[in-house]
Every structure is written in C-alpha cells, then in structure tokens.
C-alpha cells in the first residue's frame, strides 16, 4: 500500500469545502435579520487549504447571532443589556420610534434575542455536508484505485 499523495485529495477537498461553504452562506443570507440589508450582503465565505469560513465583518453581527444580556445563548451572557441609543438612532428613525424607548424596551426584556442565522444555516446544511463529504471520499478513492 502506498502513501496518499496530496494530489489525490487537494482538489476534491477544495471542491468539498467550497460547496459546503456556499451552501451555508446561501442559507445564512436567507436567515439573516433584515433591516438595511448590510448584514445580509456582507456575509461571505473563504476557503483556504483545509479550512472554510463563512461570516461577516459587520460590527453588530455577533449581537444578532447570539443575542445579548440575559437573552444570549453565546459566551459572556448574563444580566440585562441596555444598548446605547446612538446605535439605535438610524433604525429607530426609519421606524418612526424614539431610540431611548427602544433601548429601554430591550433593556427591560434583558437584551436582544438570538437570531441564529449562521448557526442555523450550518445546522440545516449538515445533511448536505455529509453527502458532499461522501462524494469527496468516493472521488479520492477513485483516483487512488486508478493509480
């Protein structure tokens, strides 16, 4: 039995990672909270060697994904969260609301509820990712057998 030549698996692995990341990105965009569309349009993927990433550089993305304060299901939660009114000004203005009253309502509720647009997209794609992984394995095996 010979060594597994990287030429056998590098192409199939990149194809697998790209297809998996594109599926998660597509579904995350469908699930992303929509106000101005900035978060949704910023979602993208990146594939490097043996790693695929799907995410965004929007500063409020983690608050939308995990929630805040006592509502969070992410790291560092607990207690009440009162968002700064300055961060709510543009949204509140578009809705015809007072940003102070919006911040107060969020604070009384304990924070923002998690939207789970990225984690939800990943969870929904797990079956597809498993099938893609099987396809990658078959492609590598076919290359191996034809050596």
N, C-alpha and C positions, 0 to 999 in steps of 0.2 A: 504494500500500500504506500502511495507516495504522499508528499506534502500537498496541502491545499494551497495552490497558487493564488495569490491575491487577484490575479487577472480573472479568475473564475468567479469571484464573489463581489468585486468592487462595483461593476456595472449593475448587477441585479440589486445590490444593497442600495445604491444611489436611486435606482428606479423605485424601490420599495419605500424608502424614506420620503422621496418627493411625492409619490402618490398618497401616502399616509398623511403627510403634512398638508397637502392641498385639500384633502377631504375634511380635515379638522378645521382648517382656515375657512373653507366654504361654509361649514355649519356654524362656526363661531360668528361669522358675519351675519348669518340669519338670526342668531340668538342675541346678538349684541344690543344693549339698550340704545334706543334711537332718539336723539334729540336734534342735534345739528348734523349727525352723520359722521362727525370727526372720528369717534372711536371705531365705528364700523369700517370706515375707509382706511384707517391706519393699521388694521390687522393684516399681517403678512407672515410669510414663512421663510425660513432659511435652512438650507441643507449643507452640512459640512462633513465630509468623510463618513463618520459613523454616528452622526447626530442630526436630528431635525428639531427645529424650534418653530413654534407658532406663537405670536404675541404682538405687542404694540409698545410704542414708547410714549403714549399719551399718559400724562401725569396722574389722571384720576382713574385709570383703568383698573388698578388693584382694588380701589374702593368699590367700583361697580361689580367686580368679580366676587370679592369676598365679603362685601358689606363692611359696616363699621360699628364700633361700640359694642353694646350687648347683643346686637343682631348678627355680628360677624361669625363666619364659620372658618375663618382663617387665623393666622398667627397674630398674637398680640391683642386679642379682643378683650372685652370686659368693660364694664361701666357704661355710662352714657356718652354719646358722641354728639356734640353740638358743632355742626360745620360752620366755618366762617361765612358770614353773609356776603363778603366780597366774591367768594367762589360761586355763589348762587345768583348774583346780580343778573348776568346775561340770561340765564334760564328763566328766572322769575319775571324779568321784563318781557320776554316773549310770551309768557303765560298770563301776564297782567296781574302778577302777585307781588306781595311785599316780601323781599328776601328775608327780612327779620322773622316774619311769621312762618315762613317755610323752614328756616333754621330751627325755630322753636318747636315746630311740629316734629321735625326729625329728632331733635334732642329729647322730646318727651317720649317718643317711641323707643328711644335708646340708640338710634343710629339708622344707617341705611341697610336695607335688606339685601343679602347677596343675590346677584343676578346669575352667576354660574354660567356665563356664556362660553368661556374657554373650557372649563372642566366638563360642562355638559356636552359640548361638541366632541371632546375626546371620548367621553363615556359612550356617546351614541355611535362613534366610529370604531369601537373596539372589535366588533364582529368583522367589519370590513378590513380592519388592520390585520386581524388573524388570518383572513383569507389571502390578503396580499403577502403576508409572511410565508404562507404555504406555497403560494405561487413562486416567490423568490427561491424557496428551498428547492422546488422542482426544477427551476431554471439552472440553479447551481449544480444540482445532481445531473442534469442532462449534459452540462458542459463537462463535468467530471467523468461521466461514463463515456463521452466521445473522445477522450484523450487517448 
